[in-house]
Every structure is written in C-alpha cells, then in structure tokens.
Amino acid sequence: MRTLKKAPRNILMISAVAAVGVAGSILATGPAEAVTTCNSWAYVRNVNLDPSASIVPIYGTGTTSSRSLNCNLYKGTSGDGVRQLQMTLNECYGPHPASGGVKKFSTNLATDGQFGSATEKALKTVQSYVGVTADGWYGPETRKKMKARANNGSGNYCMYLKLPVTWW
C-alpha cells in the first residue's frame, strides 16, 4: 500500500520536471523571428541635413512609410539591396579609390545582386574589421558600424550612416 501512495507522487514529480524542461526549451529558443530582406535601395540623409546622401539597402519602395532600413541580407538573398551592398563593399572596403586606403579585400565583387560565397566572405572580413560578429549577415548592427556609399553631387565617397535619417 505504501508503494501505491509514492507512485502517484513520483509520477507527478516526473511530470512536473518534464513540463519545466519543455517550457524551458521553448523559452530558450524563443519565437521564430521574421526576417525581412532588403529588396531595394534609397538615398537617405542624416537628420542633421548633411548635404551628402548615403546610398543604402532598404525594404520597400515608394513612399517613406513603406520603406525601412530595418532589413537583413545574407547568403542566398538577391536583388537591388544586395547589389547596393556589393557596391558599398567594393567602394568603401575594397580596391576602389573611394575606400580611402581602407582596403580590407582586393577582389572586385561582382555587383550582380546575388549574395553568394564571395559576398559573404567580403562581408565577414569587413564585419571583423568594424568590430561586429562576423556572421555574414548584413543587418542593423553591421549597418551601424559599416561605412555607406555616399554622394555629395560631385561624386561618390564613403561615410558612416548616422541614425536617424530622412528619406530623400
């Protein structure tokens, strides 16, 4: 009789431990995050009305309300946002004169809008250089630390994108 009283208590204890374990694993992994891919590009200006306009990958087209800088690029993505990232990598950190002597890689990336192995490798090199995790993802942290291509009307150069920005 004594073992029967312990058995339900043991089963209850095992069930409680299992439930906590399952809940802990759900909380540890968190909900799946929606990833928005940069599908276009835009000229943006720093709010201080710097006369230069940075050329950056964005999500959305058209009006200001349909655009967002809060997007990601990674291996396998494609489009105009990737093309702008490739141009930025070439001009601001590659073999082009706009890099101002900061040549982190010497290969001209193809500006084909396809985020492949060469783009990933170049981005990881630049991420290491600017002090962010070299994971090959172009997202908010990388965007804050990387220089962006800019144009002041007389030509392209590279500058840091200071947030917030105004759409141009």
C-alpha positions in Angstrom: 0.0 0.0 0.0 2.8 2.3 0.8 4.3 2.0 -2.7 1.0 2.9 -4.3 1.0 6.2 -2.4 4.5 7.0 -3.5 3.9 6.0 -7.1 1.4 8.8 -7.9 3.6 11.3 -6.2 6.7 10.1 -8.2 4.7 10.3 -11.4 3.5 13.8 -10.5 7.1 14.9 -9.8 8.4 13.4 -13.1 5.6 15.1 -15.0 6.4 18.5 -13.3 10.1 18.2 -14.1 9.3 17.2 -17.8 6.9 20.2 -18.1 9.5 22.6 -16.8 12.1 21.1 -19.2 9.8 21.6 -22.2 8.8 25.1 -21.1 12.5 26.0 -20.6 13.5 24.8 -24.0 10.6 26.8 -25.6 11.7 29.9 -23.8 15.4 29.4 -24.6 14.8 29.2 -28.3 12.2 32.0 -28.4 9.7 32.6 -31.1 10.8 32.4 -34.7 11.9 35.8 -35.9 10.5 37.2 -39.1 13.4 38.2 -41.4 12.7 41.0 -43.9 15.0 41.1 -46.9 16.3 44.3 -48.3 14.7 44.4 -51.8 15.6 47.9 -52.9 17.8 50.9 -52.1 17.4 54.5 -51.4 19.3 57.7 -50.8 19.0 58.8 -47.2 20.4 61.8 -45.4 21.3 62.1 -41.8 18.8 64.1 -39.8 21.4 66.9 -39.3 20.8 67.7 -43.0 24.2 66.7 -44.1 24.2 67.6 -47.8 25.5 64.2 -48.7 23.1 61.3 -49.3 24.0 57.8 -48.3 23.0 55.0 -50.6 21.7 52.1 -48.6 19.8 48.9 -49.0 16.2 49.2 -47.8 13.0 47.2 -47.6 10.1 48.5 -49.6 9.7 51.1 -52.3 7.6 54.2 -52.9 6.6 56.4 -50.0 8.5 57.0 -46.8 6.0 55.0 -44.8 6.6 51.9 -46.9 10.4 52.0 -46.6 12.6 50.6 -43.9 16.3 50.4 -43.1 15.5 47.6 -40.7 16.2 44.7 -43.0 18.7 41.9 -43.5 20.8 40.5 -46.3 22.5 37.1 -46.1 23.8 34.3 -48.3 21.1 33.2 -50.7 19.3 36.6 -50.9 19.2 38.6 -54.1 18.0 41.9 -55.6 18.8 45.5 -55.7 19.6 45.6 -51.9 22.3 43.0 -52.4 23.7 45.0 -55.4 24.0 48.1 -53.3 25.7 46.2 -50.5 28.2 44.7 -53.1 28.9 48.2 -54.4 29.4 49.5 -50.9 31.8 46.7 -50.1 33.8 47.4 -53.3 33.9 51.1 -52.9 34.2 51.5 -49.1 36.4 48.5 -48.2 37.7 47.1 -51.5 40.0 48.0 -54.3 38.2 51.2 -55.3 39.6 54.7 -54.7 36.6 55.8 -52.6 37.7 53.4 -49.9 40.3 56.0 -48.8 43.1 53.4 -48.4 41.0 51.1 -46.3 41.4 48.0 -48.5 40.2 45.0 -46.5 40.0 42.7 -49.5 41.4 43.1 -53.0 38.9 41.2 -55.2 36.3 43.2 -57.1 33.0 41.7 -56.1 30.6 41.1 -58.9 27.7 43.6 -58.5 25.2 41.1 -59.7 22.7 41.3 -56.9 23.3 37.7 -55.8 24.5 37.2 -52.3 26.9 34.3 -52.8 30.1 33.0 -51.2 32.3 35.9 -52.4 29.9 38.5 -51.0 29.6 36.6 -47.7 33.4 36.3 -47.4 33.9 40.0 -48.1 31.2 41.0 -45.6 32.7 38.8 -42.9 36.1 40.4 -43.4 34.5 43.9 -43.1 32.5 42.8 -40.1 35.7 41.7 -38.3 37.3 45.0 -39.3 34.5 47.1 -37.9 34.1 45.1 -34.7 30.8 43.2 -35.1 30.2 39.5 -35.1 31.5 38.1 -38.4 28.4 36.1 -39.2 27.9 37.1 -42.8 24.5 38.8 -42.1 24.0 42.4 -43.1 21.6 43.7 -40.6 21.1 46.6 -38.0 24.4 46.1 -36.1 26.5 45.8 -39.2 24.8 48.8 -40.8 25.5 51.0 -37.8 29.3 50.2 -37.8 30.0 50.0 -41.6 30.6 52.9 -43.9 28.0 53.5 -46.5 28.5 54.8 -50.1 27.5 58.4 -50.2 27.2 61.0 -52.9 27.6 64.8 -52.5 26.6 65.8 -56.0 30.2 65.7 -57.3 31.0 62.1 -56.8 30.8 59.0 -54.5 32.7 58.6 -51.3 32.2 56.7 -48.1 30.8 57.8 -44.7 29.2 56.4 -41.6 25.4 56.4 -41.7 24.2 58.2 -38.6 20.7 57.4 -37.5 18.0 58.6 -37.6 17.8 59.5 -41.3 15.5 61.4 -43.5 14.3 59.9 -46.8 15.4 61.7 -49.9 
